Structures are given as C-alpha cells and as structure tokens.
Amino acid sequence: MAFNKSLAGYFDDIAHVGIPTDDLQTTIAFWEKLGFKKQGLFDTDNQGHQVVFMKAGHLMLEIWDSDGAVRQTGAINHISLNVEDADGAYRAAKAEGFNVKEDEVQHLDYWQHGIKYFNIVGPNDETIEFCEVVKD
C-alpha cells in the first residue's frame, strides 16, 4: 500500500536558484568573488550552451547561458525545492490541483545519475521547481 502525502511533505530544503545569463564566464567570476565554488559544469545542447552549478554553504545556484539574461528586477528564473521522490511529488501536485507546467516528470543528464524535476506556477506567475538528484 502506497503512502500518500501532500506536496508540502515532499520537499526538505532549497535545491537551487536558477539564473540565466548572457555571459557565463563573467557571471561565474562574479559569484566566485562572492565566495561561491563551482560544483558542476554541463552542456545543455549541441550548440555550445552550458549550465554551471555554484555553491556557498548549502545555497546552490544554477546558471545557464541558453536563454539570455533578463536584465531587470525579477531576473531569477526559478526557485527549486529539493525532493527525494519527484514522481510522488508530481502526483501530489496534480492531485492537489497545482498548476503544473509539464505533462510528466522531466529528466536531464546532470550529475552522475541525472535529475528528475517538474515545475508549478505560483500565484504571482513565479516558477517553483521540484528537483530530485537521482542517487542511483
């Protein structure tokens, strides 16, 4: 028998904050100057775009160069919450009537075993991602 819980019971911390950029190297240098350290650098497509993850303490940033910088207040693309079970969290989000952006849980080949994630829309049109770093 499966244990059902609300979406509020699936996340335990912030996973990362997503920031698009026009200049990845300048942005990396800026965050390094603030004390952040590179944790991972990944290709996002076959067109030379990359994403870097940078960390200070337990705060992780996801910075990518494929969408371009917004260059105004509100430039943060999304806030991501850490989950251990993206599939269960997705089912809970759908069951509770959240505005889910995707038709299914998404997968990317970041880290050793990839990530699973989906996004919901908040009351101010903000994007909240629920992200699982796959352990195996």
C-alpha positions as CSV (number, residue, x, y, z in Angstrom):
1,M,0.0,0.0,0.0
2,A,1.4,3.4,-1.1
3,F,1.6,6.2,1.5
4,N,0.0,9.3,0.1
5,K,1.2,12.7,1.4
6,S,0.6,16.3,0.3
7,L,3.1,18.1,-1.9
8,A,4.2,20.1,1.2
9,G,5.5,16.8,2.7
10,Y,7.9,16.1,-0.3
11,F,10.5,18.9,-0.1
12,D,13.1,19.4,2.7
13,D,15.2,22.3,1.6
14,I,16.0,24.7,-1.3
15,A,17.8,22.8,-4.1
16,H,18.9,25.8,-6.1
17,V,18.0,29.2,-7.6
18,G,18.1,29.4,-11.4
19,I,19.6,32.4,-13.1
20,P,20.0,32.9,-16.9
21,T,23.0,34.8,-18.2
22,D,24.4,36.3,-21.4
23,D,28.0,35.8,-20.3
24,L,28.7,32.6,-18.4
25,Q,32.4,33.3,-17.6
26,T,31.7,36.8,-16.3
27,T,28.9,35.5,-14.2
28,I,31.0,32.7,-12.8
29,A,33.7,35.1,-11.9
30,F,31.2,37.4,-10.1
31,W,29.8,34.6,-7.9
32,E,33.3,33.2,-7.2
33,K,34.3,36.7,-6.0
34,L,31.3,36.3,-3.5
35,G,32.7,33.0,-2.3
36,F,30.7,30.5,-4.4
37,K,32.6,27.5,-5.8
38,K,31.9,25.5,-9.0
39,Q,30.2,22.2,-8.3
40,G,29.5,21.0,-11.9
41,L,29.5,22.3,-15.4
42,F,27.3,20.6,-18.1
43,D,26.5,21.0,-21.8
44,T,22.8,21.8,-22.3
45,D,22.5,21.2,-26.0
46,N,24.6,20.6,-29.1
47,Q,25.0,24.4,-29.7
48,G,27.7,25.2,-27.2
49,H,25.4,26.3,-24.3
50,Q,26.3,25.3,-20.8
51,V,25.0,25.3,-17.3
52,V,27.1,25.7,-14.1
53,F,26.1,24.9,-10.6
54,M,27.9,27.0,-7.9
55,K,27.6,26.6,-4.1
56,A,28.3,28.6,-1.0
57,G,27.3,26.9,2.3
58,H,24.1,25.0,1.4
59,L,22.9,27.6,-1.2
60,M,23.3,26.3,-4.8
61,L,22.9,28.4,-7.9
62,E,22.1,27.0,-11.4
63,I,23.4,29.5,-14.0
64,W,22.9,28.9,-17.8
65,D,23.6,30.7,-21.0
66,S,21.0,29.4,-23.4
67,D,18.1,31.8,-22.5
68,G,19.9,35.1,-22.0
69,A,19.7,37.4,-19.1
70,V,16.5,39.3,-18.3
71,R,18.4,42.4,-17.0
72,Q,15.8,43.7,-14.7
73,T,14.3,43.1,-11.3
74,G,12.8,39.6,-11.3
75,A,15.7,38.2,-13.3
76,I,15.8,35.0,-11.3
77,N,14.2,32.3,-13.5
78,H,13.0,29.9,-10.8
79,I,13.5,28.6,-7.2
80,S,14.0,24.9,-6.9
81,L,13.0,22.8,-3.9
82,N,14.8,19.6,-3.1
83,V,12.8,16.4,-3.2
84,E,13.7,12.7,-2.8
85,D,10.8,11.4,-4.9
86,A,9.9,13.7,-7.9
87,D,7.4,11.2,-9.2
88,G,5.5,11.1,-5.9
89,A,5.7,14.9,-5.6
90,Y,4.4,15.2,-9.2
91,R,1.4,13.0,-8.4
92,A,0.7,15.0,-5.2
93,A,0.9,18.3,-7.1
94,K,-1.6,17.1,-9.7
95,A,-3.9,15.6,-7.1
96,E,-3.9,18.9,-5.1
97,G,-4.8,21.0,-8.2
98,F,-1.5,22.9,-8.5
99,N,-0.8,24.5,-11.9
100,V,1.8,22.0,-13.1
101,K,3.8,23.2,-16.2
102,E,4.8,19.8,-17.6
103,D,2.7,16.7,-18.6
104,E,5.2,14.4,-16.9
105,V,8.3,14.5,-14.8
106,Q,11.3,15.7,-16.8
107,H,14.8,14.2,-16.9
108,L,18.2,15.8,-17.5
109,D,21.7,14.2,-17.6
110,Y,23.2,16.4,-14.8
111,W,25.3,14.9,-12.1
112,Q,26.2,11.2,-12.0
113,H,22.7,9.7,-12.4
114,G,20.8,12.7,-13.7
115,I,18.0,14.7,-12.2
116,K,14.2,14.4,-12.3
117,Y,12.1,17.6,-12.0
118,F,8.8,19.4,-12.7
119,N,7.6,22.9,-12.2
120,I,4.5,24.6,-10.8
121,V,3.3,28.1,-11.2
122,G,2.9,30.3,-8.1
123,P,0.2,32.9,-7.5
124,N,2.5,35.7,-9.0
125,D,3.4,33.6,-12.1
126,E,6.7,32.6,-10.4
127,T,8.1,29.2,-11.3
128,I,8.8,26.7,-8.5
129,E,10.7,23.6,-9.4
130,F,10.7,20.4,-7.5
131,C,14.1,18.7,-8.2
132,E,15.4,15.2,-7.3
133,V,19.1,14.5,-7.9
134,V,18.9,10.8,-8.7
135,K,21.1,8.7,-6.4
136,D,21.4,5.5,-8.5
